[in-house]
Amino acid sequence: MPEVILEAVDLDYFYPDGTNALRNINLQVEKGEKLTILGSNGAGKSTLFMQFNGLYRPTTGCIQYQGHAISYKNKALIELRKKVGIVFQDPDSQLFSSSVYQDISFGPLNLGLSEHEVKARVKQALFDTETTDLEDKPTHLLSYGQKKRVSIAGVLAMEPEVIIFDEPTAGLDPRHAREFMQLLKKLSTEGKTIIISTHDVDLAYSWSDRLAIMSSGEIIAHGEPGELFLQPELIERADLALPWLIDMYCSLVEKGWLPPSTPLPKTKADLLMIIPLVPITIKPML
């Protein structure tokens, strides 16, 4: 049976102005899985992430880490954030040191690690995020995309067990977005538990082991991506669109070019493998 590492139990959250941002959230995160929280802007994804990291405290219900409700005492929160790291959507909310090296090394230094270990972690995080050439650069001179990658490096250097990414590819150019998703794949193979939020249905479908779909502060469905995306009423309720792979698959089935029993493609390569070759008749020239 899969081990549950992080869990929201009967969680509700009201902002100080009375806005009910999260409603009766129940969600288990399994150790080592790739989980996507999918929903349109304002669905409550970022607010839920703040709960997982202890930045927000539930109005009712609780967050559990490894089966125990988290404590909001300062020392306990420090320990939690060693194990559950979060990369915010806006990197400016995460970067505060004068140089890239200082910013990435801040977390490991506060773990009480040796200077040698801190340098090794920073070097690896710089390499993984392709920011080695930025090591000595002032953070305020970085471009948005560079800031994004440096903020990711800062969390990677902490080596948490669970890493949460809020809209991770927002603001990245296509090349760095692809490379970032490769980094997530690498982290997953190393045993990290990865949670991302996005409204990008193509990313959510192709990358995730499991989806949790949010709408108006509620989780309205969770399960395997293929199962959820084949429920039109659910997609409409969440104000989402079909991933292009599933849209194409459904069109091919509807036209009779694929039998309904054909497995769903997870990648473009999968789709090309299952599309039957249509014989071409060449008419003789008169």
C-alpha positions as CSV (number, residue, x, y, z in Angstrom):
1,M,0.0,0.0,0.0
2,P,1.4,3.4,-0.9
3,E,2.8,5.5,1.9
4,V,1.0,8.8,2.5
5,I,3.6,11.5,3.2
6,L,1.4,14.6,3.3
7,E,-2.4,15.0,3.8
8,A,-5.1,17.6,4.1
9,V,-7.9,16.5,6.4
10,D,-11.3,18.3,6.5
11,L,-9.5,21.5,5.8
12,D,-11.3,24.9,5.6
13,Y,-9.6,28.3,5.4
14,F,-11.0,31.8,5.7
15,Y,-9.0,34.9,4.8
16,P,-9.1,37.7,7.4
17,D,-11.7,39.5,5.3
18,G,-14.0,36.5,5.6
19,T,-13.4,35.0,2.2
20,N,-13.8,31.2,2.3
21,A,-10.8,30.3,0.2
22,L,-10.7,26.5,0.9
23,R,-13.7,24.3,1.5
24,N,-13.6,20.8,3.0
25,I,-10.3,19.8,1.4
26,N,-9.4,16.2,1.8
27,L,-6.3,15.1,-0.2
28,Q,-3.6,12.5,0.4
29,V,-0.2,12.9,-1.2
30,E,1.6,9.6,-1.7
31,K,5.4,9.4,-1.2
32,G,7.3,9.6,-4.4
33,E,4.4,10.5,-6.7
34,K,4.0,13.3,-9.2
35,L,0.8,15.1,-8.3
36,T,-0.7,18.1,-10.1
37,I,-3.2,20.4,-8.6
38,L,-5.1,21.6,-11.6
39,G,-7.5,24.5,-11.8
40,S,-8.2,27.9,-13.3
41,N,-6.8,31.1,-11.7
42,G,-8.5,31.7,-8.4
43,A,-9.4,28.1,-7.8
44,G,-7.4,28.0,-4.5
45,K,-4.2,26.2,-5.7
46,S,-1.7,28.6,-4.2
47,T,-3.7,28.9,-0.9
48,L,-3.6,25.1,-0.5
49,F,0.1,25.1,-1.0
50,M,0.6,27.7,1.7
51,Q,-1.2,25.2,4.0
52,F,1.1,22.3,3.1
53,N,4.1,24.4,4.0
54,G,2.7,25.8,7.3
55,L,2.6,29.4,6.0
56,Y,-1.1,29.5,6.5
57,R,-2.9,27.8,9.3
58,P,-6.3,26.1,8.6
59,T,-9.4,27.6,10.1
60,T,-10.7,24.1,10.7
61,G,-9.2,20.7,9.9
62,C,-5.5,20.0,9.7
63,I,-2.4,19.2,7.6
64,Q,-0.6,16.0,8.4
65,Y,3.0,15.2,7.6
66,Q,3.8,11.5,7.8
67,G,0.6,10.8,9.7
68,H,1.0,13.5,12.4
69,A,-0.8,16.9,12.5
70,I,1.8,19.6,11.9
71,S,2.6,22.0,14.8
72,Y,2.7,25.7,14.3
73,K,5.3,26.4,16.9
74,N,8.4,28.1,15.4
75,K,10.8,25.2,15.9
76,A,8.3,22.7,14.5
77,L,7.7,24.9,11.4
78,I,11.4,25.1,10.8
79,E,11.7,21.3,10.8
80,L,8.7,21.0,8.5
81,R,10.1,23.4,5.9
82,K,13.3,21.4,5.8
83,K,11.2,18.5,4.5
84,V,8.5,20.3,2.6
85,G,9.9,23.0,0.2
86,I,7.9,25.4,-1.9
87,V,8.8,27.4,-4.9
88,F,6.5,30.4,-5.3
89,Q,5.1,31.5,-8.6
90,D,6.6,35.0,-8.2
91,P,10.4,34.6,-7.6
92,D,10.7,38.1,-6.2
93,S,8.8,36.9,-3.1
94,Q,11.5,34.3,-2.6
95,L,14.8,36.1,-3.4
96,F,16.2,38.4,-0.8
97,S,20.0,38.1,-0.6
98,S,22.4,40.3,-2.5
99,S,23.9,37.7,-4.7
100,V,22.8,34.4,-6.3
101,Y,25.3,32.3,-4.3
102,Q,24.2,33.9,-1.0
103,D,20.6,33.3,-1.8
104,I,21.0,29.7,-2.6
105,S,23.3,29.0,0.3
106,F,21.0,30.7,2.9
107,G,18.9,27.6,3.5
108,P,21.7,25.1,3.8
109,L,23.6,27.4,6.1
110,N,20.6,27.6,8.4
111,L,20.5,23.8,8.6
112,G,23.9,24.0,10.3
113,L,25.7,22.1,7.6
114,S,29.5,22.3,7.1
115,E,30.9,24.8,4.7
116,H,32.0,22.0,2.4
117,E,28.5,20.5,2.3
118,V,26.9,23.9,1.7
119,K,29.2,24.6,-1.3
120,A,28.5,21.1,-2.7
121,R,24.7,21.6,-2.4
122,V,24.9,25.1,-4.0
123,K,27.1,23.8,-6.8
124,Q,24.7,21.0,-7.6
125,A,21.6,23.3,-7.4
126,L,23.3,25.7,-9.8
127,F,24.1,22.9,-12.2
128,D,20.6,21.4,-12.1
129,T,19.0,24.8,-12.9
130,E,21.6,25.9,-15.4
131,T,22.5,29.0,-13.4
132,T,26.2,28.3,-12.8
133,D,27.1,31.4,-14.8
134,L,25.0,33.5,-12.4
135,E,26.7,32.4,-9.2
136,D,28.2,35.8,-8.4
137,K,25.6,38.0,-10.0
138,P,23.4,40.4,-7.9
139,T,19.9,39.0,-7.7
140,H,18.3,42.4,-8.5
141,L,20.0,42.4,-11.9
142,L,18.5,39.0,-13.0
143,S,15.8,38.6,-15.6
144,Y,12.5,37.2,-14.6
145,G,13.4,33.8,-16.0
146,Q,16.7,33.8,-14.3
147,K,15.1,34.7,-11.0
148,K,12.7,31.8,-11.4
149,R,15.5,29.3,-11.9
150,V,17.5,30.8,-8.9
151,S,14.5,30.5,-6.6
152,I,14.1,26.9,-7.7
153,A,17.8,26.3,-7.0
154,G,17.4,27.7,-3.5
155,V,14.8,25.1,-2.6
156,L,16.7,22.3,-4.3
157,A,19.8,23.1,-2.1
158,M,17.7,22.3,1.0
159,E,17.1,18.8,-0.4
160,P,13.5,18.5,1.0
161,E,11.5,15.2,0.7
162,V,8.5,17.0,-0.8
163,I,8.9,19.9,-3.3
164,I,6.0,22.1,-4.2
165,F,6.1,24.2,-7.4
166,D,3.4,26.9,-7.8
167,E,2.9,27.4,-11.6
168,P,6.5,26.3,-12.2
169,T,6.8,27.1,-15.9
170,A,5.2,30.5,-15.8
171,G,7.6,33.1,-17.2
172,L,10.1,30.6,-18.6
173,D,10.8,30.5,-22.3
174,P,10.0,27.2,-24.1
175,R,13.6,25.8,-23.9
176,H,13.9,26.4,-20.1
177,A,10.4,25.1,-19.5
178,R,11.3,21.8,-21.2
179,E,14.5,21.6,-19.3
180,F,12.7,22.3,-16.1
181,M,10.3,19.5,-16.7
182,Q,13.3,17.2,-17.3
183,L,14.6,18.3,-13.9
184,L,11.3,17.4,-12.3
185,K,11.6,14.0,-14.0
186,K,15.1,13.5,-12.5
187,L,14.0,14.6,-9.1
188,S,11.1,12.1,-9.3
189,T,13.4,9.2,-10.2
190,E,15.5,10.1,-7.2
191,G,12.5,9.5,-5.0
192,K,11.3,13.1,-4.3
193,T,7.6,13.7,-4.0
194,I,6.7,16.4,-6.4
195,I,3.5,18.6,-6.3
196,I,2.9,21.2,-8.9
197,S,0.0,23.6,-9.6
198,T,-1.0,24.7,-13.1
199,H,-3.8,25.6,-15.3
200,D,-1.9,24.1,-18.3
201,V,-3.9,21.0,-19.1
202,D,-1.3,19.6,-21.5
203,L,1.4,19.7,-18.9
204,A,-0.9,18.3,-16.2
205,Y,-2.0,15.4,-18.4
206,S,1.4,14.3,-19.8
207,W,3.5,14.7,-16.6
208,S,1.3,13.7,-13.7
209,D,0.8,10.3,-12.0
210,R,-2.4,11.8,-10.4
211,L,-4.5,14.9,-10.7
212,A,-6.5,16.8,-8.1
213,I,-8.9,19.3,-9.9
214,M,-9.9,22.4,-7.9
215,S,-12.7,24.8,-8.5
216,S,-13.9,27.7,-6.2
217,G,-11.8,26.5,-3.3
218,E,-12.9,22.8,-3.5
219,I,-11.3,19.7,-4.8
220,I,-14.0,18.4,-7.1
221,A,-12.2,15.3,-8.3
222,H,-9.0,13.4,-8.0
223,G,-7.6,10.4,-9.8
224,E,-5.6,9.3,-12.8
225,P,-5.3,12.0,-15.5
226,G,-6.8,9.9,-18.3
227,E,-9.9,9.0,-16.3
228,L,-10.6,12.6,-15.3
229,F,-10.1,14.1,-18.7
230,L,-12.7,11.8,-20.2
231,Q,-15.4,13.3,-18.1
232,P,-16.9,16.2,-20.1
233,E,-19.1,17.5,-17.2
234,L,-16.1,17.6,-14.9
235,I,-13.9,19.5,-17.3
236,E,-16.7,22.0,-18.0
237,R,-17.4,22.5,-14.3
238,A,-13.7,23.3,-13.6
239,D,-13.6,25.7,-16.6
240,L,-10.8,23.7,-18.2
241,A,-10.1,22.4,-21.8
242,L,-9.1,19.0,-23.0
243,P,-5.4,18.3,-23.5
244,W,-4.6,18.3,-27.2
245,L,-3.6,14.6,-27.1
246,I,-7.0,13.6,-25.7
247,D,-8.8,15.9,-28.0
248,M,-7.1,14.4,-31.0
249,Y,-7.6,10.9,-29.7
250,C,-11.4,11.5,-29.2
251,S,-11.7,12.9,-32.7
252,L,-9.9,9.9,-34.2
253,V,-12.2,7.5,-32.3
254,E,-15.3,9.5,-33.3
255,K,-14.3,9.4,-37.0
256,G,-13.8,5.6,-36.7
257,W,-10.1,5.8,-37.4
258,L,-9.3,4.3,-34.0
259,P,-11.3,1.6,-32.1
260,P,-12.7,2.9,-28.8
261,S,-10.6,0.2,-27.0
262,T,-7.3,1.9,-28.1
263,P,-5.3,3.0,-25.0
264,L,-5.0,6.7,-24.4
265,P,-1.7,8.2,-25.6
266,K,0.3,9.9,-23.0
267,T,2.8,11.5,-25.3
268,K,3.0,12.6,-29.0
269,A,5.1,9.6,-29.7
270,D,2.4,7.3,-28.3
271,L,-0.2,9.0,-30.5
272,L,1.9,8.5,-33.6
273,M,2.3,4.8,-32.8
274,I,-1.4,4.1,-32.6
275,I,-2.6,6.1,-35.6
276,P,-3.2,3.5,-38.4
277,L,-1.5,4.0,-41.7
278,V,-4.1,5.0,-44.2
279,P,-3.4,3.4,-47.6
280,I,-3.0,5.9,-50.4
281,T,-4.4,5.0,-53.8
282,I,-2.5,6.5,-56.7
283,K,-4.5,7.0,-59.8
284,P,-2.7,6.2,-63.0
285,M,-2.0,9.2,-65.3
286,L,-3.9,9.3,-68.5
